[in-house]
Amino acid sequence: MDVNVSELLRLENAGWQSLCDGSGGDFYGTVMTDDGLMVLADGSVLDRAQVIASLADAPAWSAYEITDERLVEIGRDAAAFVYRGRAFRASGGPPFQAQMSSVYVRRDGEWRLALYQQTPVPSEDSVEL
């Protein structure tokens, strides 16, 4: 396998850390491909410029967790990194939980984010049996 899962996990952690410290616009402006898209839990689809603009005023996350990581190698220079994410706001409230997929392509030796997608997961206390 030409894809190293630790490289993509490092990128995902760096992205979440940037969302915690307020530098998300800079991070995703650098790591996203020019034609990259984010498909968010609310149904919106944002291109790279819209992602950068939306993160300028976005409230920071205070903490996050990445679990259940999986890697799907798409080719020598492309892979999907799939995981469950949980993030917390400093202001409180229930955590945001979603299954997340990040599709990376290697360009000029660097991994770049081409597509990111979120599918919300209900919290355990809101699930009815």
N, C-alpha and C positions, 0 to 999 in steps of 0.2 A: 504494500500500500504506500503510495507516494504522499499521502496526506497524513500529517502528524496531528492527532487529536489534541495534544497538549498545546500546539500552536493556536488552534482555533478556540480552545478553552481560554487561553491567555487573552485573545482578542475579545471574547465575550465578557470576560471579567473587566478588561480595560474599558469596554463600552459602558458597562453598568457602573463602574467607578466614576466615569465621566458624568454620568447622570446623577450621581451622588454629590460630586463636587462642583457641579455647574458648568463643566467644560464640554458638555455633550455636543453642542453645535460644532465646536472645533474638531472634536474627535470624529464624529460621523461625517463631517465635511471632508476629512482626510481619508477615512477608511472606505467610504462608499464609492462605488463606481459612478461615473458621470451619469449613467442611465439607471442607477440603482433605485429601488422602490422599497417602501415599508408599508405593509398591510397591517393596520392596527386593530386592536380588539373592538374598537367602536365602529369598525367598518370603513374607516377612511383609508385612502391610499395616497401616500405622500411620496413625491419625487425627492431627489437629493436636496434641491434648493428649499423645498417646503419643510423638510426635516430640519435643516439648519435653522430656518426662520422660526419654526415652532419651538425649538429648544431654547431660543433666546430668553423666553419669558416663562418657561416651564418650571414648576416647583421642583426642587431637588428631592430625590429619594434619600432616605436616611440609612437604609440597609437593603441588602438583597441576598437571595440564595439561588444557586444553580444546582439542580439535582437531576438524576435520571438521564445523564448525557448519553447521546447516541450519535454516531457518525455514519453518514451514508456517502461513500465515495462515488461521485458522479463521473469522474474521469481523472486523468493525471493531474489536472490543474483546476479541479472544481470539486466541491464537497458541500453537503448539507450537514449542519450541526444542529441537532434537535435536543431540546431539554425542557424541563419544567422550571419555570422561574417564579419566584415569589419576591415581591418588593414591598417595602414599608415606607410610608411618608412620616416625616418628623412631626407633622401635625396630628398624627394618630389615625384612627379609622381602621377598617379591615385591610389586610394586605391585598395587593393586586396579585392574582395568581393566573398563570397562563402556560399553555404548551407553546413553545417558541421554536421557530425554525429560522436559521440563518444560512443562506446559501452564499458561499465564498468562491471566488475565482482568483487564481494566481495570475497577476499581471506584473511583468517586469520583476519577477522574483518575490513580490509582496502579495499577501492575501488581501483581497478587497471584497467588501460586502456588496453583493449584487441584489439580494432580495432578503427581506426580513419579514416574518409573519407571526402574528399572535392569535391564539385561540383561547379565549377565557376559560378558566376552570373554576367552577363554583367552590366556595370554601366548604370545608367539611361540615360546619355547623348549619349551612344552608341547604344541604342535600337531604331530601326526604326519602325515606325507604318505603 
